[in-house]
Amino acid sequence: MNATGRRPGEPAPDGGDEGKTEVNIEASAADDKTVIVSGARAPSLGMTATNGVLPPGTRLGEFEILGLIGEGGFGIVYRALDTSLDREVALKEYMPSALAARVGATQVQVKSSRYESMFRAGLKSFINDEARLLARFDHQSLVKVYRFWEANGTAYMVMPYYRGVTLKEALKSMQRPPDEAWLRALLTPLVDALAVLHASNCFHRDIAPDNIILLEDSHRPVLLDFGAARRVIGDMTQALTVILKPGYAPIEQYAEVSSLRQGPWTDHYALAALVYFAITGRTPPPSVGRMVSDSYQPVAKLAAGRYSDRFLRAIDHALAVVPADRPQTDRQFADELGIKLDAASAERAAGVADVADARRAGATARRRVRWVVGAGCVLAAAAGIGWFVPKMMSHQPAALHVQRAANGPDVAGSAGSAAIAASAAATASGAASVAASPPAVVVPPPALPPFTPAGEFARIASLADPSVVVKVEVPLERAVVDRDRLRFIVTSNRAGYLYVFAVDPANQYLQLFPNELDRDNRVVAGKRVVLPRAAWPMQAGEPIGENHFMAIVSLAPRDFSSLDMAHDSVFGSLSSAAQAAAAAQRTLSASPFAGVPSCGSEAPSCPVAYGAATFKIDVVGSSK
C-alpha cells in the first residue's frame, strides 16, 4: 500500500487526470491566519470544525482528542489528553487539505495519485525537518516535541499545550510602540534560542510576529513551529507566497543562489524585521524589490531619539539586503544589540567581580547553628530560616543556640505561585494558533520584575518545562514555634534529581536538600519523597512569618556553584550580597537560582529540562 491507501497502479478514486499537477496551494495558504481561541475547556474551543477534523473522544495511541485548536492548509492542531501522564497537550496532525482528505474515522488518503509525491515529501519533512528536529533541542524559547509517529496514512507530533498570546496580538494591543527595555527583554531569549539552533547548522526561516507566543504567566517568548512541510510543498509547486512572508523573508530565501546562501544571518534578518515592525508599525519593503530598487528607510532615522542609536543601528545592520553585509554570527548580533547570551554569562568580567564581592561580603554574614553529635564531635548545622534541627537522633543532646549575624535588608513581597498552563504551540499551517484568555490581550511587562527570593521561586516555576510536573503536599501549612515540625511530600511524573530551597522572613536563603547529611536526591517517577528525612528533622523556630520554598526536579543533576553558596553547615546558604549578585545575572528566559544541568564530559547528552513547584508555610508564635 502507498500513501494514498491504494495499491500501486490502482486508478485514483476521482478518476482524475494523472498528468500535470495543479493544486491550489495558495488558496490554502490564505486560510493560514493567526487564530486566538478561548481558553475554555469546551470540546470545540470555539472553533468551527470541518469534516476532516477528528471529533472529541477520538483515540490516537495514548492520546484522546479533547477539541480543536486550529486548522490550516497543511494540518490540524488539537487539544488532547495524554492519558498515560494525565496532562493536556497539543497534538498536531499532518493534513494538507489541498492534497488529502479524511477517509473513515482516522485514515488520511491522498486525493489523487498525481498529488502523492508532494504529499509524501511534505510528510517526510513534517517528520524529519520539523518533529525530529524540534525534538533534538531543549530550549525554553523553542517549542518542545514530546513524541512523533506515523499512523493512519499520516503523521502526528505532540507538544506542550502553551497558554498565551502571539506577539502579533500583543503588539496590536499596545497604544504605543514598545520601549527599548521591552524589546531587549523579548530579543534576549529569542537570540539565545537561535544560537542553539544555529550551532547545529539549523535555521528557523519562519520568524514573524504571528509565529511567536508570549506565555501567559512568565511572558517568555517561544518560537513556534518551523512549517517545514509547508515549505517543501511550496517549493514543489513554486508557490512562494505559501512559504515566505514578504517583509520578513530575506532575499536568500527566494532563490537557491550560491552567492546568497542561507545562514544565521537569515534568521537575524527576520528577527530584525520583527523589531522594525514593532517600532514603526510596518514591515520593511520586500527584499526582492530591494534588490532592484532599495526603498528601505533606516529605523535609525525613523525612530531617532526614542531608542539608543546603538540599538537602532544594530537593527539596520541585520536588515541589510545582501547577506554578507549583515552580522554573521549570533554573538555578533547579540553584541550589537547590547544583549547577553545565556551561554556567555559566566564570562562577563563584571559578573566575576560581582561574585568576588559577594564572596567577601557573605563571609561575615553567614549564621550558624551547632549541635553535639556523639562524644565531643561538633558539626556546623543549619541556619535559622524559621526552622532548626532539634535532634540528630533520639539519644543525642538538643541543638545549641543560634549565632545570629546582622541581617541584610528585609526584602518583602512575592510574585505568587506562577505556573505555566500550557497551550497549543502552533497551527499545522505554520502560523500560530494558541489558547488565550477571552478578555483583552495582556501586554507583558517591559523587563524583569524586581528581585525577591520568593518572587524568583515563582518565576523559576513559570520557566519550568511543562513536561516535568512537580507536586508538593504540605500537611501543615501553619506551624507553631518550638512545637511543629516541617514536613512536605514531593512527587514528580518524571524521574530525576530533587533540589529544595527555602527563604525565611529574615531573608535567609538555604538549600535544604540535598545537604551534607543527605546527598541522595534521586527521585523515581510517581514515587512520593517525604522530607525532611529522619536524619535531619526540622522544627519550627523564629523568626515568625511566611517561609517560602521551591522544589525543583531536574532530568539531569544540576550545578548551583555560580550562586557562590556557603557550605560550612549542613545546609548551603546564600547571603544577601550573593543573592544580589546572582539576581543581576538573570535573563527573561533563565535564572541562575535554578542552576544549570551538569552531566559530566562522558555523558552522551545532558537534558536541560526541569519542573518546579513553590509552596509556603506560615510560622507563628502560638496556636491561638
N, C-alpha and C positions, 0 to 999 in steps of 0.2 A: 504494500500500500504506500502511496505517496502522500504529500501534504494535503492533497485535495480529498482524500478518503476514497479515491477511485484507483483501480488497478491501472498500471501503465498501458496506454493505448486506448483506454475506455473513453468514449466521447464525453464532452462536457455536458452537464445536465441542462444547460440552457441552449444547447445546440449552436452556440455562438461561433463566430469566426475564430479560427486558430491562428490567424495571421497577425497583422500589425497590432501592437499593444496600444490601446487608447484608454487611459484611466484618468478620471477627473480628480487627480490628487489635489490640485489647487483648491477645488471646491471643498474637499475635506479639510484642508488646512484652514479655511476661513472659519470653520467651527471651533478651532483650537484657541479659544479665548480663555483668559483667566476667569475662573469661577470661584466666588466666595460663597460657601454654603453654610447653613446654620449649624451650630454645634449641638443641636438637639439630637437625641438618640432615636428619633423616628426612623423606621426602616429605610425610607427613601431619602432622608436628609434634605427634603425639599426639592430634589432634582426630579425631572420627568424622565423616566427610563424608556429607552427604545426597545424594540423586540429583541435586539441582540444582547441586552443586559441580563445577567444572571439574577434570578429573583432571590430575595432574602430566604435563608434556610438552606440554600444550596451548599453542599459539602465538597470541598476540594482538598483531599487529604485530611489533615487535622484542622483545616480552616473552614469556618462556617461564615457564609456571606451574611452580613447584617444590613447592608444597604449600599446605595450608590453614592459615591463622592463626586465623580466627574467622568465624562467620556469625550473623546475627540476622534479625529480622523484615523488615529493609529492605535488606539487602545482604550481600555476602560479601567478605572481605579475604583475599588470597592472598600468600604469599611468592613472589616472581618474580625472574627473572634478566633484567636489561637486557642483551641480547646485544650491542648496539651499543657500550656503555660498560663491559661486563664488571663489573657491580655488582649486588648484591642490592637489591631494592626491595620496597615493599608496594604491591600493586595492588588497588584497591577497585572492585568491580562493583556497580552499582545493580541490586538484585534483591529487590523487595518480595514476599516469598513468599506473602502473602495475596492478591496481585493478579495475579501472573505465575508462569510455570513455564518450565523449560528444555525446548526442543524441538530435537532433533537434537544436534549436537556443541556448538555455542556459542550458538545462537539463543535469545533470550528472547521469550516470547509472552504477551500478556495472556490471562488465563483466560476472560474474558467481556467482551463489548463494554461492559457496564454498568460495568466497572472501568476502562475506558480513560481517562476524564477524570482520574481520580485518579492512574493510572499515569503519564500524560504530565505532569501537574502536578508529581508527585514527581521525574520525570526532568528537567524543566526546572529545578527547584530544585536538584537534585543538581549540575547543570552550572553554573548561573548563581549560585546563592546559596551554594554550597559550594566546588566545584572552582575556578571562575573567581575567586571572592572570595579564597580562600586563596592562589591563585597571584599575586594582586596584592601580597601582603605578604611582607616579607622580614625576619622577626624570629626570633631564636634560640629563643624560647619559644612560637612559633606553628608548627604543622605546615606544612611546605613542600610545595606541589604542583608536581611537575616537569612533568607533562603530563596532559591530559584530552582525551577524544574520544568520539564516538558511533559505535557499530557493533553489528551483530547484534541490533538491536532494543532496545539498552540503552545504557549509558554507563559509562565507566571513568575512574579517575584514578590516577595513580602518585605515590607519596610516598616519603620516606626510610624505611628499614627500621630503626626505632629499637629498641634493646635496653634494657630496664629494668623497673621495677615501677610499678604505679599507686600514686598517693598513698593510695588506699583500703587497699591491701595494706601499704604502708609503715606507715601509722598502726596498722593491725591488729597488726603485728608488734612494736610498741613496748610495753614493760612499763608505761610511764607516759606521760602527755601530753607532747608536745614542749615545750621551753622557748621563751622569747620570742625568743632569738637564732635558733633554728632556724626559727621561724615568719616572722621578718623576712627571713631569707635565702630562704625559699620565696616570700614575697609580693613581694619587690622585682622580680624579672624578670616575674612574672605581671602586676603592676600596670603595669609598663612596656610589656608586650605589649598589654594592654588599651588603653593610651594610644594606641598605634599604630592599633589598630582604630577607636577612638572618634574619632580625628582625621579619619577618613574617613566618619564617621557610620555605622559598622558596629558591631554588638553581637554578642557571642558567644551569650548567653542559654541556655547549657547547661553552666555551670561546676558541677562536683561532684567529689568525691574520685576517682571511677572514670573521670573524663574528663581526668585529668592524669597524665602519666607522668613519673617521675623517672629520668633517663638513668643507665645502669649505671655509667659511669666518672666523669662530671662531676657527677652528681646534679642537673643542671639540670632544672627543671620545664618541661614542654612541654604547652600546652593542645591537646587533641585536637580532632577534627572538630566541626563545628557541628551535625551531624544535621539539615541543612536539609530534606531530603526527608521525613524522619520527621515534622517539624513541619507541613509542608504537608499531608501525607496525614492527619495527626491533626486538623488544622483542618477538613478537608473531611468528616471523619466525626464531628466533635465528641468525639473520644476524647482528652480532656485528659490521661489517665493515660499516653498514649503520649508526649506532647511535653513534659510538665512533671514535675519531680521535687519532690514535696512536701518542704518544709523548706528547699529551695534556691531555689525559684521565687518571686519577689516577686509581689505582688498584681496589678501591671500586666500580667503575662504571662497572667493568667487571662481577661482580657476586654479588648476594644478600647474603652476609655473615654477620651474626650478629656482628662478631668481626671487620668487615670492613664497618661500616655504613657510610653513606654519611652525609656531613655537610658543614659548611663554608669552612673547610679545603679542600673540594673537588674543589671548585672554586679557592681557593688560589693556588692549585697545577697547574691548567690550566693557571692561570694568571702568575705564576712564570715561567712556561714552555714557555709562550709567550715572557717574558723578556729574558730567556735563548736563545731563537731563535734569538731575536733581537741583542743580544750581540755576539753570536758565529756563527750565520748563519745556525745552525742546531738544531733540536729538541732534547730533552733528549731521552734516549733509552725508548722504550715502557715499561710501568710499569709492564706488565705481565712478560716480560723477566727479569726485575729487581728483581722480587720476587724469581726467580730461581738462577740467577747469575747477580749481580748488577754491570754493567759496566759504571755506571754513573760517569762522570768526573766533579768534583765540579767547578762551574763557578768562585769561589773564587781563584782557581788556574789558570784557563784558561784566566781570564781577570784581573789578579792581576796587580795593578799599573795604570790601566786605569779607574777604578771606586773605590769608597771608599770600604774599607774592610767590613764596616757595611752593606752597600747595598748588596754586593755580598753574604755575609753570610745569609742575610735575604732570598734571592732567593734560596740558597741551602737548607735552613731550610724548606721553603714551598714545596720544591721538594723531601722531604723525602718520601720514597716509602710506609712506614707504616703510615696510617692516624694519629695515636696517637702521632707520632713524629713531626708533623707539627704544626704551630700556630693554636690555636683552635678558636680564635675569630678575627673579623675584626680589632678591636682595637689593639690587639697584633700584627697582621700582619702589620698594618699601623705604629705602633711604631717601629718595627724592620726595616722597610723600611726607616724610618725617614720622613714620610709624616704625615700630619694632616688631619683628617676627618673634613668636614664642621660642623658637629653637635657639635664638641668639640672645635670649635674656640673660643667661649666665655669663656672657662675655662682656656685658656692659661695664665699663670701668666705674661708672657712678654706682652701679649695683654692688660691685665688690667693695667700694668704700663704705656704702651704707651697711653692708653686712659686718664689716670690721668694726664700725662704730657701734653697731648693735651688740656685738660680742662683748666689747669693753663695758658698755653700759649695763648689759644683762648680768655681768659677773657680780655686781653689787646689789642687784635687785631680787635675786633668787631666794626663795624662802624654803625652809626645810622642816621636816618632822623627823624625829629619830625615835627608834624603839630598840629594846634589847631583845636579841634572839639568842636563846641558849644561855651559856655562861660567859658573859662579858663580851660577846661579839656585837658591835654596834654597826648598824647599817643605816644609810640615808634612806628616808621614806618619802611619803607623798607630801606635796604642797597642800595648803589648806583647802581651797576650792569648795568650801562648804561641806566637805566630807573628809574623814580621816580614817586610817586603818586602826581599829581598836585593839585587835589581837591577831597575831600571826597564826597561833594555834591555841587551843583551849587551855593549855598549861603555861602559856607564855605570859609575861608581865604586860600590863596595859601600855598603850603608847605614851611616850613622854610628850612634853609640851611642844607647841609650835613656835618656832622662832620666826616672827613676822617682820619682814623688812618693809621699808617705805613703799607704798603702792604707787603705781602710775595713776594718771587721771582716770576717774570712773567713767568709762565710756558706756553710756546708756543707749537703749533703743535696739530694736531688732527689725529686720525686714520681714520677719514672719517666715513660716514654712512655705517655701516656693517649690512646687513640684511640677514638672512639665507634664501636662496632659498631651499625649501625642495626637497627631492627626495626619492626614494624608500628605505624603511628600510631594507628589506631582501627578498630574494627569498623564494618562498614557499617551497623550498627544505631544508631550514635551512642554506644554505650558503648565502653569501651576494650578492646582485645584486643592485648596486647603480648607480645613474646618476653622471657622471663626465664630466668635460670639455674635449674636444677631444685632446688637446695637452698633453705634458708630465705631469706626476704626480707632483703635487706641494707638497713638503715636509713641514710640519708645523714647526713653529719656535720652538726653544729649550725651551722656557719658556714664562712667561707672558711678555707682552710688557711693557716698562716704563710707569709709570702713568702720565697721564694728564687728567684733568676733561673731556675735550671734547672727548678724546680717550676712556675714560671709559664709557661715554654715548654710544658711538658706540659699545663698547664691550658688554654692557648690552643689547643693541638691538639685537646683534648677538646671545646672550644666551637665548633670549626670546622663549617662546613656539610658534611655528608657527601656532597653532590653534587659537591664540588670535591676530587678525590682527588690528593694530592701525594705523590710517592715520591722518596726520596733514596737514591742508591747511594754508598757510601763505599769506594773501592778499598783504602784503607789506614786501618784503624781504630786502629793503634798507630804513632805517628810518633816518630822519634828526633831529638832536638835537634840543630840545625845540619846535618842531613843530609836529612831527608824534607820534601817539600813538601805543602801542603794541597791536596786535590783531592776534589771531590764532584760528583755529577751529579743534577740536579733534573728531574723530569718532572711534568707535570700533564695531567689529562684535559680541562681547560678552558683556553681562552686567558685571559690576564690579565696581572698585574704581579707580579714576583717581588721579595721582600724577604728578606734573610738577616741574622740576628742571631747573636751569639756572646758567650759569657761564659767567662772562664778561671778557674783555681783561685784567683787573687787577687781575684776579683770584678770584674774589668774587663769592662765591658759595651759592645759595639760593634755598630754597624750596618755589616756588611761589604759589603752590596750592596742598592741602588745606592750608589755612593760618588762622591767628587769626580773620580775618573779614569774612571769608567764609569757613566753615568747611564741607559743604555738597558736598562731592566729588563722590557721587554715579552716575554712568552713565548707560544709557539704551542702549541695543544693537541697533545699527543703528541710534541712535539719535545724532545729532550734539551738541557739547558743545562749546560755544563761550566764550573765555577767553581773557583778564581779564573781569570779570563781572562789572556791573555798580558801585558796592560798592567800587571797588578798581582799578580805571583806572590807567594805567601806560603810561607815556610819555617819549620819548627818551631823554637821558641825557648823559653826559660824564661818563666814558672815551669812546672815539670813537674806533671803531674796531668791530670785529666779536663777537657776543653774541651767545653762544651755548645753546640749550635747549634739554630736554629729557622729553617725555610724557610716563608714564607707566600706563597701565590699568591692574589691578590685579583682579583675580576672588575672592580674599579674601582681607580684609583690611590688610595693611602692616605696619610693625613696623620698624622705622628707628632710634630707640633710640641708637643703637650701634655706630652710627655716632657721638654721642655727639654734636648734633646741638644746637646752642643757640636759644632760643625762647623769647628773650627780645624785639622783634619787631614784626611787622605784619607778616614778613616772617622769617622762620627759616634760620639761616645762619651757614656756616661751615668754620671755619678758615683754613688757610693754614696748620697749625700744625695738626689740626684734620683730614684734608684731607690726610696728610701723614700717620697718624696713621691708618686710615681706609684702605689706599692703601696697607699697609703692611699685611693686613688680607685677601687680595684677593687670590682666587684659580683659577685654569684653568676653573672650571665649575660654579663658583659663584662669585658675587661681593657684598660686604657689602653696596655699594652705591645703590643697588637695594632693600634693606630692606629684611625682612622676613615676611611670612604670619603670621597673628595674629588674631585668631578667638575666643579666649576665651575658658575656660575649658568646657563650656556647649555645645559647638558646636560638632555635631557628627563626623564631618570631617573638614579638613581645606585645600582646594586646594592650591597648590604652584604655579600654572601656572600664567604667566603674559605675556602681549605683550608690546612692546615698539617701539617708533619711535623717531628719532632725527631730529632736524632742526636748522637752524641758521638765524639770522637777522644781517645785517651789519649796524651799527650805524655810520653815517657820520656827519661832521660838517656843511655841506651845501648841497643843492640840485644840485650844479654845478658839 
